[in-house]
Amino acid sequence: MRIGISGASGFIGRNLVNNLEKSFPDYEIITIGRSSVGGNYRNIFWDFGTGNVNSISGNNFDFFFHLGWSGIPEYESKIQLEQLESHKELISQLYNDGTKRVFVSGTCFEYGRREGAVKESDDCFPESLYAQSKLQLLSHIREICDSSSTSFVWGRIFYVYGENQPSHTLLGSLINANNNSQPFHISKPAKIVDYLNIENLSKLILDITLLTSFSGVVNLGSGMPITVSKQTRRWIEDLNLDLRITESVGNAASEGFWSDRSLLDSVLCAIEES
């Protein structure tokens, strides 16, 4: 079995590769990106940020995980729109080369400013260029798969945390503040978020893509809403951090959205019954 992965050097990509090696040691892994991630992986050069693309013809991937994306966390940067064509080119080449099933990482930001639990069937009102570009890529994939026998999984990923968290994230910033003996300020303590551990996310991605025939959009979140303040204090306790917390004072009402897991749980239930 031949597996292709873009974004393998990123936070989610590294964990996905590790889980692939553990669960499917006989699978061949090929990465696509600016450089190799090490190990015994062959890398095909592809730079989404500059649009410097390549040819993947003849690789005949059985499955492909498209996690690569440039410009994060600059969600309003023009690079979000400029790189779109290189992502479309990759997806088109994959299906033209015979790949039957592709996983693509979407984002919960596609929903826009929402309140409460959100379902995959809900309308999307993306505000950032990043989320708008993701939805355009989703439309491109749907057009291809609707006219062929191919399938796709669009994983609408919510907030993720885990070991080696990027420094621009909430947990990464918290750990940096602790390591530098600095106080940590929470600007939106009442904001509701949905956090999923990276190990759980990696397993969900692999299980849904490799073990089911599901095709379409699926929320990948915990389904458990929590305020930023509570989540931050939970990490401080769990990781035994020693730092002072301050919070912005303002509207104490909690607002935000989280994943409705009804569809995800039904897909997972089918795996257990098979």
Accessible surface in RSA format (square Angstrom, percent):
REM  Atomic radii and reference values for relative SASA: ProtOr
REM  Chains: A
REM  Algorithm: Lee & Richards
REM  Probe-radius: 1.40
REM  Slices: 20
REM RES _ NUM      All-atoms   Total-Side   Main-Chain    Non-polar    All polar
REM                ABS   REL    ABS   REL    ABS   REL    ABS   REL    ABS   REL
RES MET A   1   109.84  56.9  58.68  38.8  51.15 121.8  61.06  51.9  48.78  64.6
RES ARG A   2    68.52  28.8  67.82  34.6   0.70   1.7  10.51  14.4  58.01  35.2
RES ILE A   3     0.00   0.0   0.00   0.0   0.00   0.0   0.00   0.0   0.00   0.0
RES GLY A   4     0.00   0.0   0.00   N/A   0.00   0.0   0.00   0.0   0.00   0.0
RES ILE A   5     0.00   0.0   0.00   0.0   0.00   0.0   0.00   0.0   0.00   0.0
RES SER A   6     0.00   0.0   0.00   0.0   0.00   0.0   0.00   0.0   0.00   0.0
RES GLY A   7    22.26  27.4   0.00   N/A  22.26  27.4  17.38  47.7   4.88  10.9
RES ALA A   8     5.05   4.6   0.89   1.4   4.16   9.5   0.89   1.3   4.16  11.0
RES SER A   9    76.11  64.3  63.42  84.6  12.69  29.2  30.06  64.0  46.05  64.5
RES GLY A  10    31.56  38.9   0.00   N/A  31.56  38.9  31.01  85.1   0.54   1.2
RES PHE A  11    24.14  12.1  16.14  10.0   8.01  20.8  16.14   9.8   8.01  22.9
RES ILE A  12    34.93  19.9  33.09  24.7   1.84   4.4  33.09  23.8   1.84   5.0
RES GLY A  13     1.13   1.4   0.00   N/A   1.13   1.4   0.00   0.0   1.13   2.5
RES ARG A  14    92.31  38.8  88.76  45.2   3.55   8.4  50.25  68.7  42.06  25.5
RES ASN A  15    18.92  13.0  18.59  18.0   0.32   0.8   0.57   1.4  18.35  17.7
RES LEU A  16     0.00   0.0   0.00   0.0   0.00   0.0   0.00   0.0   0.00   0.0
RES VAL A  17     8.04   5.3   8.04   7.3   0.00   0.0   8.04   7.0   0.00   0.0
RES ASN A  18    71.61  49.4  70.74  68.4   0.87   2.1  10.55  25.4  61.06  59.0
RES ASN A  19    24.80  17.1  24.80  24.0   0.00   0.0   0.96   2.3  23.83  23.0
RES LEU A  20     0.22   0.1   0.19   0.1   0.03   0.1   0.21   0.1   0.02   0.0
RES GLU A  21    79.52  45.7  69.71  52.7   9.81  23.4  28.45  55.0  51.07  41.7
RES LYS A  22   161.06  78.6 129.70  79.6  31.36  74.7  89.11  80.2  71.94  76.6
RES SER A  23    68.49  57.9  39.20  52.3  29.30  67.5  21.09  44.9  47.40  66.4
RES PHE A  24    45.83  22.9  40.29  25.0   5.54  14.4  44.00  26.7   1.83   5.2
RES PRO A  25    99.46  72.5  70.12  63.9  29.34 106.7  73.54  60.7  25.93 161.1
RES ASP A  26   134.98  94.6 106.26 105.8  28.73  67.9  36.82  86.7  98.16  97.9
RES TYR A  27    55.69  26.0  42.14  24.0  13.55  35.3  20.30  15.3  35.40  43.6
RES GLU A  28    76.32  43.8  68.75  52.0   7.57  18.0  42.12  81.5  34.20  27.9
RES ILE A  29    13.60   7.7   5.97   4.4   7.63  18.4   5.97   4.3   7.63  20.7
RES ILE A  30     0.64   0.4   0.64   0.5   0.00   0.0   0.64   0.5   0.00   0.0
RES THR A  31     2.26   1.6   2.26   2.3   0.00   0.0   2.26   3.0   0.00   0.0
RES ILE A  32     2.13   1.2   0.00   0.0   2.13   5.1   0.15   0.1   1.98   5.4
RES GLY A  33    15.28  18.8   0.00   N/A  15.28  18.8  15.28  41.9   0.00   0.0
RES ARG A  34   152.39  64.0 132.41  67.5  19.98  47.6  38.41  52.5 113.98  69.1
RES SER A  35    80.31  67.9  67.20  89.7  13.12  30.2  41.20  87.7  39.11  54.8
RES SER A  36    61.22  51.7  36.75  49.1  24.47  56.4  31.89  67.9  29.33  41.1
RES VAL A  37    51.31  33.8  14.92  13.5  36.39  87.7  23.55  20.5  27.75  75.3
RES GLY A  38    34.58  42.6   0.00   N/A  34.58  42.6  33.27  91.3   1.31   2.9
RES GLY A  39    74.31  91.6   0.00   N/A  74.31  91.6  33.47  91.9  40.83  91.4
RES ASN A  40   157.85 108.9 121.99 117.9  35.86  86.3  38.91  93.7 118.93 115.0
RES TYR A  41    35.99  16.8  22.64  12.9  13.35  34.7  20.36  15.3  15.63  19.3
RES ARG A  42   118.90  49.9 108.41  55.3  10.49  25.0  72.87  99.6  46.03  27.9
RES ASN A  43    40.54  28.0  13.40  12.9  27.14  65.4   6.07  14.6  34.47  33.3
RES ILE A  44    15.58   8.9  11.99   8.9   3.58   8.6  15.58  11.2   0.00   0.0
RES PHE A  45    79.74  39.9  75.89  47.0   3.86  10.0  75.89  46.0   3.86  11.0
RES TRP A  46     1.23   0.5   0.00   0.0   1.23   2.9   0.00   0.0   1.23   2.0
RES ASP A  47    15.54  10.9  15.07  15.0   0.47   1.1   0.47   1.1  15.07  15.0
RES PHE A  48    12.41   6.2  11.38   7.0   1.03   2.7  11.38   6.9   1.03   2.9
RES GLY A  49    21.05  26.0   0.00   N/A  21.05  26.0   6.24  17.1  14.80  33.2
RES THR A  50   106.80  76.0  68.71  69.7  38.09  90.8  75.74 101.7  31.06  47.0
RES GLY A  51    37.57  46.3   0.00   N/A  37.57  46.3  17.47  47.9  20.10  45.0
RES ASN A  52    80.14  55.3  73.12  70.7   7.02  16.9  14.42  34.7  65.72  63.5
RES VAL A  53    61.53  40.5  42.47  38.5  19.05  45.9  42.47  36.9  19.05  51.7
RES ASN A  54    66.47  45.8  54.42  52.6  12.04  29.0  10.94  26.3  55.53  53.7
RES SER A  55    68.52  57.9  55.09  73.5  13.43  30.9  41.04  87.4  27.47  38.5
RES ILE A  56     0.25   0.1   0.23   0.2   0.02   0.0   0.25   0.2   0.00   0.0
RES SER A  57    88.84  75.1  64.85  86.5  23.99  55.3  32.53  69.3  56.31  78.9
RES GLY A  58    50.87  62.7   0.00   N/A  50.87  62.7  31.64  86.8  19.23  43.1
RES ASN A  59    13.58   9.4  12.61  12.2   0.97   2.3   1.51   3.6  12.07  11.7
RES ASN A  60    89.78  61.9  79.52  76.8  10.26  24.7  28.88  69.5  60.90  58.9
RES PHE A  61     3.99   2.0   0.30   0.2   3.70   9.6   0.30   0.2   3.70  10.6
RES ASP A  62    60.59  42.4  50.29  50.1  10.30  24.4   9.53  22.4  51.06  50.9
RES PHE A  63    33.72  16.9  33.72  20.9   0.00   0.0  33.72  20.4   0.00   0.0
RES PHE A  64     0.00   0.0   0.00   0.0   0.00   0.0   0.00   0.0   0.00   0.0
RES PHE A  65     0.00   0.0   0.00   0.0   0.00   0.0   0.00   0.0   0.00   0.0
RES HIS A  66     2.20   1.2   1.41   1.0   0.79   2.0   1.30   1.3   0.91   1.1
RES LEU A  67    20.96  11.7   4.93   3.5  16.03  40.3   5.01   3.5  15.95  42.9
RES GLY A  68     6.48   8.0   0.00   N/A   6.48   8.0   5.61  15.4   0.87   2.0
RES TRP A  69    30.12  12.1   3.32   1.6  26.79  62.9   4.19   2.2  25.93  42.1
RES SER A  70    16.60  14.0  10.34  13.8   6.27  14.4  12.55  26.7   4.06   5.7
RES GLY A  71    25.02  30.8   0.00   N/A  25.02  30.8  14.70  40.3  10.31  23.1
RES ILE A  72    72.34  41.2  45.26  33.7  27.08  65.3  45.27  32.6  27.07  73.5
RES PRO A  73    52.13  38.0  41.05  37.4  11.08  40.3  41.05  33.9  11.08  68.9
RES GLU A  74   111.25  63.9 108.13  81.8   3.12   7.4  37.65  72.8  73.60  60.1
RES TYR A  75    67.30  31.4  64.11  36.5   3.19   8.3  43.06  32.4  24.23  29.9
RES GLU A  76   110.28  63.3  92.63  70.1  17.65  42.0  64.35 124.5  45.93  37.5
RES SER A  77    39.00  33.0  26.62  35.5  12.38  28.5  20.66  44.0  18.34  25.7
RES LYS A  78   150.06  73.2 144.90  88.9   5.16  12.3  89.95  81.0  60.11  64.0
RES ILE A  79    41.72  23.7  41.72  31.1   0.00   0.0  41.72  30.0   0.00   0.0
RES GLN A  80     0.00   0.0   0.00   0.0   0.00   0.0   0.00   0.0   0.00   0.0
RES LEU A  81    75.54  42.1  64.90  46.4  10.64  26.7  64.97  45.6  10.57  28.4
RES GLU A  82   106.50  61.1  76.46  57.8  30.04  71.5  46.19  89.3  60.31  49.2
RES GLN A  83     0.95   0.5   0.00   0.0   0.95   2.3   0.95   2.0   0.00   0.0
RES LEU A  84     8.89   5.0   8.89   6.4   0.00   0.0   8.89   6.2   0.00   0.0
RES GLU A  85   113.89  65.4 111.01  84.0   2.88   6.9  62.43 120.7  51.46  42.0
RES SER A  86     6.50   5.5   1.85   2.5   4.66  10.7   4.69  10.0   1.81   2.5
RES HIS A  87     0.00   0.0   0.00   0.0   0.00   0.0   0.00   0.0   0.00   0.0
RES LYS A  88    48.18  23.5  47.91  29.4   0.27   0.7  11.77  10.6  36.41  38.8
RES GLU A  89    70.08  40.2  66.85  50.6   3.23   7.7  15.53  30.0  54.55  44.5
RES LEU A  90     0.00   0.0   0.00   0.0   0.00   0.0   0.00   0.0   0.00   0.0
RES ILE A  91     0.12   0.1   0.12   0.1   0.00   0.0   0.12   0.1   0.00   0.0
RES SER A  92    28.77  24.3  27.64  36.9   1.13   2.6  19.55  41.6   9.22  12.9
RES GLN A  93    32.95  18.4  30.37  22.2   2.59   6.2  20.65  44.0  12.30   9.3
RES LEU A  94     0.13   0.1   0.13   0.1   0.00   0.0   0.13   0.1   0.00   0.0
RES TYR A  95    19.21   9.0   5.91   3.4  13.30  34.6   6.16   4.6  13.06  16.1
RES ASN A  96   130.74  90.2  93.39  90.2  37.35  89.9  29.37  70.7 101.37  98.0
RES ASP A  97    23.95  16.8  11.96  11.9  11.99  28.4  10.24  24.1  13.72  13.7
RES GLY A  98    40.43  49.9   0.00   N/A  40.43  49.9  28.69  78.7  11.74  26.3
RES THR A  99     0.23   0.2   0.06   0.1   0.18   0.4   0.00   0.0   0.23   0.4
RES LYS A 100   120.11  58.6 118.04  72.4   2.07   4.9  82.23  74.0  37.88  40.4
RES ARG A 101    16.47   6.9  16.47   8.4   0.00   0.0  15.93  21.8   0.54   0.3
RES VAL A 102     0.22   0.1   0.22   0.2   0.00   0.0   0.22   0.2   0.00   0.0
RES PHE A 103     0.71   0.4   0.71   0.4   0.00   0.0   0.71   0.4   0.00   0.0
RES VAL A 104     0.28   0.2   0.28   0.3   0.00   0.0   0.28   0.2   0.00   0.0
RES SER A 105    10.67   9.0  10.67  14.2   0.00   0.0   6.33  13.5   4.34   6.1
RES GLY A 106     4.49   5.5   0.00   N/A   4.49   5.5   0.00   0.0   4.49  10.0
RES THR A 107     8.85   6.3   8.69   8.8   0.16   0.4   3.73   5.0   5.13   7.7
RES CYS A 108     3.60   2.7   3.60   4.0   0.00   0.0   0.00   0.0   3.60   3.9
RES PHE A 109    62.58  31.3  58.09  36.0   4.50  11.7  60.51  36.7   2.07   5.9
RES GLU A 110     0.00   0.0   0.00   0.0   0.00   0.0   0.00   0.0   0.00   0.0
RES TYR A 111     0.00   0.0   0.00   0.0   0.00   0.0   0.00   0.0   0.00   0.0
RES GLY A 112    10.47  12.9   0.00   N/A  10.47  12.9   6.02  16.5   4.45  10.0
RES ARG A 113   190.19  79.9 161.98  82.6  28.22  67.2  69.35  94.8 120.85  73.2
RES ARG A 114    57.33  24.1  51.42  26.2   5.91  14.1  11.45  15.7  45.87  27.8
RES GLU A 115   112.10  64.4  89.11  67.4  22.99  54.7  64.23 124.2  47.87  39.1
RES GLY A 116    21.37  26.3   0.00   N/A  21.37  26.3  18.47  50.7   2.89   6.5
RES ALA A 117    50.56  46.5  26.40  40.7  24.16  55.0  26.40  37.2  24.16  64.0
RES VAL A 118     0.16   0.1   0.16   0.1   0.00   0.0   0.16   0.1   0.00   0.0
RES LYS A 119   105.58  51.5 105.58  64.8   0.00   0.0  47.50  42.8  58.08  61.9
RES GLU A 120    30.93  17.8  16.47  12.5  14.46  34.4  10.16  19.6  20.77  17.0
RES SER A 121   100.93  85.3  63.99  85.4  36.95  85.1  57.61 122.7  43.33  60.7
RES ASP A 122    41.03  28.7  29.78  29.6  11.25  26.6   6.17  14.5  34.86  34.8
RES ASP A 123   103.60  72.6  92.80  92.4  10.80  25.5  20.27  47.7  83.32  83.1
RES CYS A 124    35.07  26.5  13.51  15.1  21.56  50.7   6.75  17.1  28.32  30.5
RES PHE A 125   127.44  63.8 120.96  74.9   6.48  16.9 125.79  76.3   1.65   4.7
RES PRO A 126    33.78  24.6  19.53  17.8  14.26  51.8  19.53  16.1  14.26  88.6
RES GLU A 127   101.58  58.3  79.43  60.1  22.15  52.7  42.88  82.9  58.70  47.9
RES SER A 128    17.85  15.1  16.58  22.1   1.27   2.9  16.15  34.4   1.70   2.4
RES LEU A 129    42.09  23.4  42.09  30.1   0.01   0.0  42.09  29.6   0.01   0.0
RES TYR A 130    18.18   8.5  18.18  10.3   0.00   0.0   1.92   1.4  16.26  20.0
RES ALA A 131     0.23   0.2   0.23   0.4   0.00   0.0   0.23   0.3   0.00   0.0
RES GLN A 132    59.67  33.4  57.35  41.9   2.32   5.5  15.56  33.1  44.10  33.4
RES SER A 133     0.00   0.0   0.00   0.0   0.00   0.0   0.00   0.0   0.00   0.0
RES LYS A 134     4.57   2.2   4.57   2.8   0.00   0.0   0.16   0.1   4.41   4.7
RES LEU A 135    34.81  19.4  33.13  23.7   1.68   4.2  33.57  23.6   1.24   3.3
RES GLN A 136    81.15  45.4  75.34  55.1   5.81  13.8  31.97  68.0  49.18  37.3
RES LEU A 137     0.00   0.0   0.00   0.0   0.00   0.0   0.00   0.0   0.00   0.0
RES LEU A 138     2.82   1.6   2.82   2.0   0.00   0.0   2.82   2.0   0.00   0.0
RES SER A 139    58.23  49.2  55.48  74.0   2.75   6.3  26.91  57.3  31.32  43.9
RES HIS A 140    36.42  19.9  33.27  23.1   3.15   8.1  26.56  27.4   9.86  11.5
RES ILE A 141     0.25   0.1   0.25   0.2   0.00   0.0   0.25   0.2   0.00   0.0
RES ARG A 142   105.72  44.4 105.72  53.9   0.00   0.0  28.55  39.0  77.17  46.8
RES GLU A 143   122.93  70.6 110.48  83.6  12.45  29.6  43.92  84.9  79.01  64.5
RES ILE A 144    39.58  22.5  34.18  25.5   5.40  13.0  38.99  28.1   0.59   1.6
RES CYS A 145    12.36   9.3   4.68   5.2   7.68  18.0   4.74  12.0   7.62   8.2
RES ASP A 146   123.02  86.2  85.52  85.1  37.49  88.7  31.53  74.2  91.49  91.2
RES SER A 147    97.64  82.5  58.38  77.9  39.25  90.4  52.45 111.7  45.18  63.3
RES SER A 148    58.20  49.2  27.05  36.1  31.15  71.8  40.80  86.9  17.40  24.4
RES SER A 149    99.10  83.7  60.61  80.9  38.49  88.7  56.25 119.8  42.85  60.0
RES THR A 150    19.31  13.7   8.55   8.7  10.77  25.7   8.55  11.5  10.77  16.3
RES SER A 151    22.49  19.0  22.36  29.8   0.13   0.3  15.67  33.4   6.82   9.6
RES PHE A 152    10.85   5.4  10.85   6.7   0.00   0.0  10.85   6.6   0.00   0.0
RES VAL A 153     0.15   0.1   0.15   0.1   0.00   0.0   0.15   0.1   0.00   0.0
RES TRP A 154     0.00   0.0   0.00   0.0   0.00   0.0   0.00   0.0   0.00   0.0
RES GLY A 155     0.00   0.0   0.00   N/A   0.00   0.0   0.00   0.0   0.00   0.0
RES ARG A 156     6.09   2.6   6.09   3.1   0.00   0.0   0.00   0.0   6.09   3.7
RES ILE A 157    14.11   8.0  10.61   7.9   3.51   8.5  10.61   7.6   3.51   9.5
RES PHE A 158     9.77   4.9   1.26   0.8   8.51  22.1   1.98   1.2   7.79  22.3
RES TYR A 159    55.98  26.1  51.71  29.4   4.27  11.1  48.84  36.7   7.14   8.8
RES VAL A 160    19.33  12.7  10.46   9.5   8.87  21.4  10.46   9.1   8.87  24.0
RES TYR A 161    58.67  27.4  58.67  33.4   0.00   0.0  21.45  16.1  37.22  45.9
RES GLY A 162     9.24  11.4   0.00   N/A   9.24  11.4   7.32  20.1   1.92   4.3
RES GLU A 163   143.66  82.5 125.34  94.8  18.32  43.6  53.34 103.2  90.32  73.7
RES ASN A 164   107.12  73.9  81.33  78.6  25.79  62.1  23.08  55.6  84.04  81.2
RES GLN A 165    23.01  12.9   4.12   3.0  18.89  45.0   0.53   1.1  22.48  17.0
RES PRO A 166    39.49  28.8  28.86  26.3  10.64  38.7  39.49  32.6   0.00   0.0
RES SER A 167    74.04  62.6  60.73  81.0  13.31  30.7  27.91  59.4  46.13  64.6
RES HIS A 168    90.45  49.4  56.91  39.6  33.54  85.8  48.94  50.4  41.50  48.3
RES THR A 169    31.13  22.1  24.62  25.0   6.51  15.5  31.13  41.8   0.00   0.0
RES LEU A 170    39.66  22.1  27.92  20.0  11.74  29.5  32.79  23.0   6.86  18.5
RES LEU A 171     8.24   4.6   7.68   5.5   0.56   1.4   7.68   5.4   0.56   1.5
RES GLY A 172     3.84   4.7   0.00   N/A   3.84   4.7   3.05   8.4   0.79   1.8
RES SER A 173    40.18  33.9  34.93  46.6   5.24  12.1  20.76  44.2  19.41  27.2
RES LEU A 174     0.00   0.0   0.00   0.0   0.00   0.0   0.00   0.0   0.00   0.0
RES ILE A 175    57.50  32.7  57.50  42.8   0.00   0.0  57.50  41.4   0.00   0.0
RES ASN A 176    62.71  43.2  62.34  60.2   0.38   0.9  15.82  38.1  46.90  45.3
RES ALA A 177     8.44   7.8   6.46  10.0   1.98   4.5   8.04  11.3   0.40   1.1
RES ASN A 178    35.32  24.4  26.43  25.5   8.89  21.4   0.00   0.0  35.32  34.1
RES ASN A 179   105.70  72.9  71.44  69.0  34.26  82.5  26.59  64.0  79.11  76.5
RES ASN A 180    93.19  64.3  72.05  69.6  21.14  50.9  13.27  31.9  79.92  77.2
RES SER A 181   103.85  87.8  70.87  94.6  32.98  76.0  43.92  93.5  59.92  83.9
RES GLN A 182    97.82  54.7  95.29  69.6   2.53   6.0  21.35  45.4  76.47  58.0
RES PRO A 183    75.39  54.9  60.28  54.9  15.11  54.9  61.37  50.7  14.01  87.1
RES PHE A 184    20.38  10.2  19.34  12.0   1.05   2.7  20.38  12.4   0.00   0.0
RES HIS A 185    99.54  54.4  77.98  54.2  21.55  55.1  64.73  66.7  34.81  40.5
RES ILE A 186     3.39   1.9   1.70   1.3   1.69   4.1   3.39   2.4   0.00   0.0
RES SER A 187    76.70  64.8  61.87  82.6  14.83  34.2  35.20  75.0  41.50  58.1
RES LYS A 188   135.05  65.9 128.81  79.0   6.23  14.8  79.29  71.4  55.75  59.4
RES PRO A 189    23.23  16.9  22.39  20.4   0.84   3.1  22.39  18.5   0.84   5.2
RES ALA A 190    19.57  18.0  15.84  24.4   3.73   8.5  18.76  26.4   0.82   2.2
RES LYS A 191    76.76  37.4  73.28  45.0   3.49   8.3  38.85  35.0  37.92  40.4
RES ILE A 192    29.27  16.7  26.59  19.8   2.68   6.5  26.59  19.1   2.68   7.3
RES VAL A 193     3.82   2.5   3.59   3.3   0.23   0.6   3.82   3.3   0.00   0.0
RES ASP A 194     0.24   0.2   0.00   0.0   0.24   0.6   0.00   0.0   0.24   0.2
RES TYR A 195    24.31  11.4  14.31   8.1  10.01  26.0   5.97   4.5  18.34  22.6
RES LEU A 196    11.31   6.3   9.86   7.1   1.45   3.7  11.31   7.9   0.00   0.0
RES ASN A 197    40.10  27.7  37.97  36.7   2.13   5.1   8.43  20.3  31.67  30.6
RES ILE A 198     3.64   2.1   3.64   2.7   0.00   0.0   3.64   2.6   0.00   0.0
RES GLU A 199    87.67  50.3  84.21  63.7   3.46   8.2  47.37  91.6  40.30  32.9
RES ASN A 200    82.20  56.7  79.20  76.5   3.00   7.2  12.52  30.1  69.68  67.4
RES LEU A 201     0.01   0.0   0.01   0.0   0.00   0.0   0.01   0.0   0.00   0.0
RES SER A 202     0.00   0.0   0.00   0.0   0.00   0.0   0.00   0.0   0.00   0.0
RES LYS A 203   125.08  61.0 123.96  76.1   1.12   2.7  93.96  84.6  31.13  33.2
RES LEU A 204    16.31   9.1  16.31  11.7   0.00   0.0  16.31  11.5   0.00   0.0
RES ILE A 205     0.16   0.1   0.00   0.0   0.16   0.4   0.16   0.1   0.00   0.0
RES LEU A 206     6.68   3.7   6.25   4.5   0.43   1.1   6.46   4.5   0.22   0.6
RES ASP A 207    21.59  15.1  21.48  21.4   0.11   0.3   0.38   0.9  21.21  21.1
RES ILE A 208     0.85   0.5   0.85   0.6   0.00   0.0   0.85   0.6   0.00   0.0
RES THR A 209     0.33   0.2   0.00   0.0   0.33   0.8   0.00   0.0   0.33   0.5
RES LEU A 210    25.53  14.2   3.38   2.4  22.15  55.7   3.38   2.4  22.15  59.6
RES LEU A 211    93.27  51.9  65.29  46.7  27.98  70.3  71.77  50.4  21.50  57.9
RES THR A 212    27.36  19.5   8.32   8.4  19.04  45.4  18.91  25.4   8.44  12.8
RES SER A 213   105.65  89.3  83.42 111.3  22.23  51.2  50.21 106.9  55.44  77.7
RES PHE A 214    39.86  19.9  28.52  17.7  11.35  29.5  38.25  23.2   1.61   4.6
RES SER A 215    57.20  48.3  30.05  40.1  27.15  62.6  22.87  48.7  34.33  48.1
RES GLY A 216    13.15  16.2   0.00   N/A  13.15  16.2  13.15  36.1   0.00   0.0
RES VAL A 217    11.45   7.5   4.68   4.2   6.77  16.3   4.68   4.1   6.77  18.4
RES VAL A 218     0.04   0.0   0.04   0.0   0.00   0.0   0.04   0.0   0.00   0.0
RES ASN A 219     0.00   0.0   0.00   0.0   0.00   0.0   0.00   0.0   0.00   0.0
RES LEU A 220     0.80   0.4   0.13   0.1   0.67   1.7   0.13   0.1   0.67   1.8
RES GLY A 221     0.00   0.0   0.00   N/A   0.00   0.0   0.00   0.0   0.00   0.0
RES SER A 222    14.26  12.1   3.88   5.2  10.38  23.9   4.39   9.4   9.87  13.8
RES GLY A 223    24.32  30.0   0.00   N/A  24.32  30.0   4.53  12.4  19.78  44.3
RES MET A 224   133.22  69.0 129.33  85.6   3.89   9.3  89.42  76.0  43.80  58.0
RES PRO A 225    62.13  45.3  40.90  37.3  21.22  77.1  41.13  34.0  21.00 130.5
RES ILE A 226    21.06  12.0  14.58  10.9   6.48  15.6  21.06  15.2   0.00   0.0
RES THR A 227    22.34  15.9  21.97  22.3   0.37   0.9  19.85  26.7   2.50   3.8
RES VAL A 228    15.80  10.4  15.80  14.3   0.00   0.0  15.80  13.7   0.00   0.0
RES SER A 229    17.28  14.6  17.28  23.1   0.00   0.0   8.26  17.6   9.02  12.6
RES LYS A 230   136.98  66.8 131.45  80.7   5.53  13.2  76.96  69.3  60.01  63.9
RES GLN A 231     9.53   5.3   9.53   7.0   0.00   0.0   0.00   0.0   9.53   7.2
RES THR A 232     0.00   0.0   0.00   0.0   0.00   0.0   0.00   0.0   0.00   0.0
RES ARG A 233   114.20  48.0 108.74  55.4   5.47  13.0  48.52  66.3  65.68  39.8
RES ARG A 234   132.26  55.5 126.64  64.6   5.61  13.4  35.76  48.9  96.50  58.5
RES TRP A 235     8.70   3.5   8.70   4.2   0.00   0.0   7.58   4.0   1.13   1.8
RES ILE A 236    30.40  17.3  29.10  21.7   1.30   3.1  29.10  21.0   1.30   3.5
RES GLU A 237   141.71  81.4 119.84  90.7  21.87  52.1  44.89  86.8  96.82  79.1
RES ASP A 238   101.71  71.2  65.94  65.6  35.77  84.6  26.11  61.4  75.61  75.4
RES LEU A 239    84.72  47.2  63.42  45.4  21.30  53.6  68.11  47.8  16.62  44.7
RES ASN A 240   136.31  94.0 117.09 113.1  19.22  46.3  27.25  65.6 109.05 105.4
RES LEU A 241    28.26  15.7  14.34  10.3  13.92  35.0  14.92  10.5  13.33  35.9
RES ASP A 242   131.06  91.8 113.72 113.2  17.35  41.0  35.46  83.4  95.61  95.3
RES LEU A 243    30.01  16.7   1.10   0.8  28.91  72.7  12.20   8.6  17.81  47.9
RES ARG A 244   154.48  64.9 142.99  72.9  11.49  27.4  75.08 102.6  79.40  48.1
RES ILE A 245    29.14  16.6   5.72   4.3  23.41  56.4   5.72   4.1  23.41  63.5
RES THR A 246    48.94  34.8  43.48  44.1   5.45  13.0  42.88  57.6   6.05   9.2
RES GLU A 247    58.05  33.3  39.30  29.7  18.75  44.6  13.32  25.8  44.73  36.5
RES SER A 248    46.10  39.0  32.00  42.7  14.10  32.5  26.31  56.0  19.79  27.7
RES VAL A 249   152.33 100.2 116.82 105.8  35.51  85.6 120.15 104.4  32.18  87.3
RES GLY A 250    61.32  75.6   0.00   N/A  61.32  75.6  36.63 100.5  24.68  55.3
RES ASN A 251   120.53  83.1  86.30  83.4  34.23  82.4  42.88 103.2  77.66  75.1
RES ALA A 252    92.02  84.6  65.50 101.1  26.52  60.3  72.46 102.0  19.56  51.8
RES ALA A 253    60.33  55.5  44.41  68.5  15.92  36.2  55.51  78.2   4.83  12.8
RES SER A 254    60.11  50.8  32.23  43.0  27.88  64.2  15.69  33.4  44.42  62.2
RES GLU A 255    97.64  56.1  96.34  72.9   1.30   3.1  21.42  41.4  76.22  62.2
RES GLY A 256    11.16  13.8   0.00   N/A  11.16  13.8  10.46  28.7   0.70   1.6
RES PHE A 257    31.94  16.0  27.66  17.1   4.28  11.1  27.66  16.8   4.28  12.2
RES TRP A 258    57.00  22.9  57.00  27.6   0.00   0.0  45.84  24.4  11.16  18.1
RES SER A 259     2.14   1.8   0.00   0.0   2.14   4.9   0.00   0.0   2.14   3.0
RES ASP A 260    24.71  17.3  19.72  19.6   4.99  11.8   6.42  15.1  18.29  18.2
RES ARG A 261    55.59  23.3  49.93  25.5   5.66  13.5  13.83  18.9  41.75  25.3
RES SER A 262    75.04  63.4  58.90  78.6  16.15  37.2  40.64  86.5  34.41  48.2
RES LEU A 263    59.62  33.2  54.17  38.8   5.45  13.7  58.24  40.9   1.38   3.7
RES LEU A 264     0.00   0.0   0.00   0.0   0.00   0.0   0.00   0.0   0.00   0.0
RES ASP A 265    66.13  46.3  60.63  60.3   5.49  13.0  27.68  65.1  38.45  38.3
RES SER A 266    62.85  53.1  47.66  63.6  15.19  35.0  47.01 100.1  15.84  22.2
RES VAL A 267    12.53   8.2   8.84   8.0   3.69   8.9  12.53  10.9   0.00   0.0
RES LEU A 268    34.09  19.0  33.47  23.9   0.63   1.6  33.47  23.5   0.62   1.7
RES CYS A 269    55.73  42.2  53.44  59.6   2.30   5.4  15.76  39.9  39.97  43.1
RES ALA A 270    55.74  51.3  47.04  72.6   8.70  19.8  50.36  70.9   5.39  14.3
RES ILE A 271    35.26  20.1  28.28  21.1   6.98  16.8  29.16  21.0   6.10  16.5
RES GLU A 272   145.19  83.4 109.88  83.1  35.32  84.1  46.96  90.8  98.24  80.2
RES GLU A 273   137.28  78.8 100.02  75.7  37.26  88.7  45.17  87.4  92.11  75.2
RES SER A 274   122.71 103.7  54.41  72.6  68.30 157.3  77.75 165.6  44.96  63.0
END  Absolute sums over single chains surface
CHAIN  1 A    13048.9      10117.8       2931.2       6560.8       6488.1
END  Absolute sums over all chains
TOTAL         13048.9      10117.8       2931.2       6560.8       6488.1
